[in-house]
Amino acid sequence: MSTKTVLITSAVVLGLFAIYNERQKKNSSPTIYFIKKMQGNYNGRCVPPFGIFIHESQRNNQNLINHELVHWQQYQRLGLFKFYSEFNKQIKQYGYDLAPLEIEARYAENDYCRYNYTECVRNGQAVTVHNPQFLK
């Protein structure tokens, strides 16, 4: 395949992805997928622009779904690249429990669990979810 063909194909794919991303960014109701296994013992994950993934055992957990919907709103507010960039920067700088984007999504938690989320999820104090294996 020629370099020109690769460049044109890449530009088309990126263009289609950009269009898809903009459509999803405006979508206030992302697709929610219920899956059997999640990496890192997470219970839910927001993966813009594709949707929200929830562990099958948490299908009826509206608190967890609401938490992930806050992340979807952050994506809508910040845009795809800034959302991922900011999220990763905050995790590196503050750690998972103290990352501002995570704290914002924990609005339903009490003050202690909002800032000590991993411990609360593991010991059952979190209203979002109980998972003794969380982030292990």
N, C-alpha and C positions, 0 to 999 in steps of 0.2 A: 504494500500500500504506500502510495506516495505521501510525502510530507504535506502537500497541499490537501489531499484527501483527508488525512488525519486531522488537520487544522479545521477544515470545513465540518467534518463530523463532530469534532469536539465543540465547535461553536454552536452547532444545531442542538446537541445534547444539553449544553449549558443554557441555551436559550429556552428550551423546553422545560428544564428544571426551574429556571427563573420564573417562567409563567406559572408553573405548578405551585411554586413557593408563594407567589403573590396571591394566587387563588386561595391557598390554604391559610395564609396569614389573615385574610379577611374573613375566613370561616370561623364564626364564633362557636360552632359545634363541631369539634374535631371528631374523627372516627376513633372509637374506642375499641381496642382489640383485647380479648381475654385469652391469655396464653398459659400454658402449663408450667413453664420454667423460665425464670428470669435470672440473668447474670447478677452476681454480687448479693444474692438473697434480697434483692429489692422486691417490693410488693407492687410498685407501679413506677412507670417512667413516661415522661413526656418526651417524644422524639420528633420535634418539628423538622420538616413540614408533614411528616407521615401520619402522626396521630398520637394517641395515648395508649400505652400498653399496661394492662392490669393483670396481675396474677389471677388465674381462674378462681382460686379459693377466696378472692376478695371481690368477686363479681357484684355483690350487693352492698359493698362498703362505700356509701356515699361520701363519707369524710375523706377517704383516700382519693376517690374520683375528684372531689372538689379541690383537694391539694394539687393534683395534677392539672386540673383546669386553670388554676392560678398560674402555673408554669406556661400553659398555652397562652394565657393573656399576656404574660411577660414577653413571649415570643412575638405576639402581635404588636406589642408596644415597641419592642427593640428591633425587630427584624431578625432574620435567620442568623446571619453571621455575628451580629453584635450579641444576640442572646447566647450563642454557644461560647463566644469569646469571653463575655462578661462572666458567665457561669463558671467556666474553667478557671478564669483568673481569680474569682472569689474563692473557689474551693482550694486553690493553691495558697492564696494569701491568708484566709481565715480558717480553713478546714470546713468540712461538711456541716457541722453543727452550727457554725457561726457565719456562714455565707449569707449575706443579705437577701439574695433571691430565694434561698431556701427558707429563711426566717419569714419572709413575706408570705410564702405558701403555707406556712404553719399557723395561720391566723386563728384556727379553731382550737389550738393548743393553749394550755395555761402558760403563764410566763416562764416557769421553770422548764417545761418541756419544749417550749419554743426555742430555747437556747441550749438545751441538753437532749436533743431529739433522739439521738442514737440510744442513749441509756433508757429513755422513756419507752421507745419502741421495743427494746429488748425486755424490759421488766413489766410491760403491760400498762404503764401509766399514760401513754399517748392515746388520745382519742382517735387519731388517724388509723392506727393499726397496731397489732401486737405481733412481734416476730422475734423470738429469742436468738435467731441466727442472722439478724439484720446486719449487713456490712461486715460479716465475718469471713 
